[in-house]
Amino acid sequence: MTKQKVVVTGAAGTIAGKVLPALRERYDLSLIDLRATDRQGAAIEGVQIADLVIRDRDTYRHLFTGADAVVHFGFASADRNDSDAYFQAELNNVQMAYNIYQTCVEQQVRRVVVASSNHAADYYEDLILDGARDFVDPDDRAQSDNFYGWAKETYEHLGFVFATGKQNGKPLENVQIRIGGPRETDVALCAPGDLRCMRRALAAYISDRDMQQLFVRSIDTADIRDDAGVPFQIFYGVSANSHAFWSIVNARRVLGYTPQDNSEIRFAELVTEHIQAAHR
């Protein structure tokens, strides 16, 4: 059977590095980034250099030719202490998302799967941790209090425009994955006995194998239409965490997502240590 061709942007980035092993095994990949090495300086095999922020799409459209799907991890960072530079960097990220969506339409790519973030709705987090709210559903209004989160929610809103097909005359299937905490260190980094910090870390956790499954299913699932028939979905990228306050009900229903890990079990010893420290 012929493998699907999948374009991966930001292929040298940290999050892409966690998902690439599963993608390499399953698809014919075309990797794009501004550099061919990861943050540790290790070479990433097969990376093609391109700046996807550039508005002249003719400079990189050939990299998307013949693709069945695009997985977008690309991201430009900036010093968040410099408010103006921070905003301009995130504006570039929005421009890059538009460039990718529009190139996909022009090159007849079927679907885009975007690495969004829980920060697209991070305004609600303090409310949840303070007991003023219980959970966040992907259908809730996205709200953030920082430029990073604002850019992520803008990717999502823009993705919906493309998914409706009204602007370009043809829908571009669109999945947005609000990645939680893809790290093994967050619980350990909380100060001993800081149960608020621990709860957030446990809620956000996603293991590498669960994240790989979520991205693969987001590429492969044939029908991702919402209740109105628009091929658009937002999924929270977390494991089957007992402490989760982000809903993954729609990922289970639409994709058949079956996360294998639970942060409370994964970090049971650390949880016990935090509870004991809090009692002391």
VOGU-3710 file (C-alpha; in Angstrom, 3 decimals, decimal comma):
1> mtkqkvvvtg> 0,000/0,000/0,000  1,297/3,459/-0,934  2,119/5,596/2,074  0,484/8,985/2,459  2,790/11,933/1,852  2,876/14,170/4,909  4,672/17,521/5,151  6,030/18,371/8,617  6,898/21,999/9,353  9,130/22,946/12,268
11> aagtiagkvl> 10,579/19,456/11,944  13,703/20,288/13,958  11,704/21,532/16,947  11,265/19,853/20,315  7,606/18,860/19,934  8,117/17,577/16,395  10,994/15,466/17,689  8,620/13,639/20,029  6,158/12,828/17,244  8,510/12,199/14,299
21> palrerydls> 9,372/8,568/15,179  5,740/7,539/14,703  5,340/9,687/11,582  8,514/8,311/9,971  7,263/4,775/10,495  3,886/5,411/8,917  4,209/8,105/6,224  6,361/9,371/3,382  7,606/12,566/5,030  8,730/15,916/3,670
31> lidlratdrq> 10,426/17,819/6,510  10,732/21,614/6,594  12,495/23,968/8,995  14,819/26,962/9,131  17,622/24,706/10,347  18,604/21,064/9,915  19,614/20,396/13,531  17,687/20,147/16,780  18,344/22,328/19,822  21,104/19,998/20,958
41> gaaiegvqia> 22,842/20,330/17,584  21,989/16,852/16,337  21,248/16,592/12,618  17,648/15,847/11,593  17,654/13,568/8,583  15,834/14,859/5,517  15,122/18,451/6,564  14,665/20,939/3,724  15,376/24,569/4,563  12,578/27,074/3,961
51> dlvirdrdty> 11,235/30,207/5,640  7,459/29,781/5,743  6,894/33,298/7,096  7,783/34,735/3,683  4,654/35,864/1,863  5,944/34,750/-1,543  4,570/31,220/-1,446  6,220/30,381/-4,774  9,508/30,038/-2,869  8,298/26,927/-1,027
61> rhlftgadav> 5,059/25,691/-2,614  6,934/22,865/-4,380  7,560/21,317/-0,953  3,796/20,833/-0,551  3,139/19,373/-4,001  1,467/15,975/-3,853  0,994/16,039/-0,075  -2,013/14,385/1,519  -1,615/16,234/4,809  0,517/18,837/6,564
71> vhfgfasadr> 1,474/18,706/10,236  2,378/22,210/11,349  4,822/22,496/14,262  6,589/25,624/12,931  7,055/28,412/15,448  9,111/31,601/15,783  9,986/32,619/19,344  11,041/35,953/20,851  11,984/37,549/24,150  8,696/37,721/26,038
81> ndsdayfqae> 10,081/40,481/28,264  10,135/42,765/25,222  6,411/43,244/24,623  6,755/44,707/21,126  9,191/42,038/19,907  7,020/39,359/21,489  3,921/40,572/19,627  5,741/40,891/16,303  7,063/37,335/16,607  3,573/36,003/17,262
91> lnnvqmayni> 2,228/38,066/14,374  4,792/36,285/12,191  3,486/32,973/13,507  -0,034/33,945/12,448  1,325/34,940/9,029  3,054/31,557/8,786  -0,179/29,731/9,634  -1,991/31,662/6,895  0,781/30,895/4,392  0,522/27,182/5,144
101> yqtcveqqvr> -3,276/27,086/4,965  -3,344/29,014/1,696  -0,544/26,950/0,155  -2,433/23,792/1,085  -5,535/25,059/-0,710  -3,496/25,978/-3,781  -1,643/22,636/-3,819  -4,804/20,610/-3,105  -3,635/19,227/0,215  -6,492/17,437/1,979
111> rvvvassnha> -5,838/18,243/5,651  -3,764/20,335/8,035  -3,030/19,186/11,584  -1,767/22,087/13,688  0,176/22,040/16,949  -1,910/24,540/18,868  -1,592/24,834/22,639  -3,566/24,724/25,856  -2,524/28,378/26,079  -5,182/29,224/23,473
121> adyyedlild> -7,563/29,162/26,450  -5,133/29,661/29,326  -7,124/32,532/30,839  -9,354/29,875/32,401  -6,515/28,040/34,147  -6,246/30,256/37,217  -10,033/30,200/37,530  -9,941/26,398/37,588  -7,036/26,180/40,002  -8,727/28,722/42,268
131> gardfvdpdd> -11,983/26,748/42,271  -14,022/29,275/40,270  -14,412/26,928/37,289  -14,247/23,148/36,898  -13,024/22,416/33,363  -12,569/23,710/29,818  -14,197/22,161/26,768  -12,813/22,682/23,240  -16,156/24,262/22,287  -15,783/26,991/24,926
141> raqsdnfygw> -14,700/30,401/23,723  -10,897/30,507/23,453  -9,461/33,219/25,691  -5,855/33,993/26,574  -4,105/36,748/28,496  -0,794/36,682/26,577  0,425/37,048/22,998  1,478/33,400/22,677  -2,001/32,175/23,560  -3,588/34,881/21,404
151> aketyehlgf> -1,610/33,634/18,391  -2,633/30,032/19,025  -6,316/30,901/19,237  -5,887/32,965/16,058  -4,469/29,888/14,251  -7,631/28,106/15,322  -10,045/30,827/14,189  -8,195/31,155/10,886  -8,245/27,381/10,458  -12,023/27,402/10,831
161> vfatgkqngk> -12,319/30,022/8,072  -10,375/27,712/5,745  -12,355/24,653/6,872  -15,671/26,232/5,871  -14,397/26,711/2,314  -16,318/29,961/1,920  -13,238/32,111/1,302  -11,515/29,837/-1,228  -14,416/27,815/-2,589  -13,088/24,508/-1,197
171> plenvqirig> -12,863/23,343/2,423  -9,439/22,621/3,889  -9,836/19,938/6,549  -8,390/21,314/9,761  -7,416/19,815/13,131  -6,044/21,910/15,987  -4,335/20,023/18,829  -4,018/22,010/22,042  -0,919/20,326/23,415  -0,714/20,212/27,214
181> gpretdvalc> 2,506/19,414/29,068  4,639/17,038/26,955  7,356/16,722/29,599  8,366/14,220/32,273  9,703/16,932/34,595  6,799/19,226/35,478  5,641/17,466/38,661  9,215/17,218/39,973  9,822/20,922/39,334  6,994/21,989/41,641
191> apgdlrcmrr> 8,157/23,154/45,066  7,664/20,388/47,669  4,083/20,518/48,910  2,850/22,945/46,243  -0,354/21,085/45,440  -1,648/23,799/43,106  1,433/23,471/40,917  1,230/19,685/41,151  -2,406/19,655/40,061  -1,671/21,728/36,991
201> alaayisdrd> 1,287/19,523/36,041  -0,768/16,349/36,455  -3,686/17,794/34,488  -1,556/18,923/31,533  0,662/15,868/31,105  0,791/13,999/27,809  3,181/11,137/27,193  5,094/10,799/23,938  3,153/7,702/22,894  -0,200/9,346/23,561
211> mqqlfvrsid> 0,831/12,451/21,622  2,020/10,292/18,729  -1,305/8,453/18,708  -3,247/11,715/18,737  -1,365/13,152/15,763  -1,529/9,915/13,760  -5,268/9,573/14,329  -5,737/13,256/13,425  -4,095/12,522/10,071  -5,760/9,174/9,379
221> tadirddagv> -9,359/9,562/10,583  -11,479/9,813/7,466  -14,323/11,992/8,742  -13,583/14,897/11,087  -16,692/16,956/10,345  -18,359/18,751/13,239  -22,106/18,683/13,898  -22,647/21,349/11,223  -20,653/19,415/8,622  -17,527/21,592/8,780
231> pfqifygvsa> -14,287/19,522/8,681  -12,805/21,235/11,721  -11,929/19,974/15,197  -10,061/21,212/18,277  -8,643/18,460/20,480  -6,879/18,784/23,804  -3,555/16,966/23,803  -3,430/15,312/27,221  -3,181/11,742/28,469  -5,939/9,942/30,402
241> nshafwsivn> -5,147/11,965/33,512  -7,331/11,611/36,601  -6,626/15,268/37,419  -7,401/16,544/33,902  -9,497/19,686/33,604  -9,436/19,827/29,790  -12,008/17,681/28,029  -10,894/14,997/25,559  -14,409/13,621/25,022  -14,488/14,796/21,394
251> arrvlgytpq> -11,060/13,277/20,652  -12,303/9,942/21,971  -15,508/10,212/19,922  -14,208/11,612/16,625  -10,768/9,995/16,470  -11,139/6,977/18,695  -8,293/8,431/20,762  -7,411/5,954/23,530  -4,617/7,431/25,654  -2,494/4,820/27,396
261> dnseirfael> -1,034/6,847/30,235  -2,283/8,573/33,387  -0,124/11,154/35,151  -1,381/10,170/38,598  -0,061/6,647/38,043  3,027/7,758/36,127  4,132/10,131/38,910  2,595/8,321/41,907  5,730/8,517/44,044  6,135/12,244/43,440
271> vtehiqaahr> 2,448/12,839/44,174  2,871/11,077/47,527  5,929/13,180/48,318  4,063/16,420/47,550  1,105/15,404/49,701  3,371/14,475/52,595  5,262/17,754/52,283  1,976/19,698/52,265  0,883/17,978/55,457  4,172/18,819/57,117
//
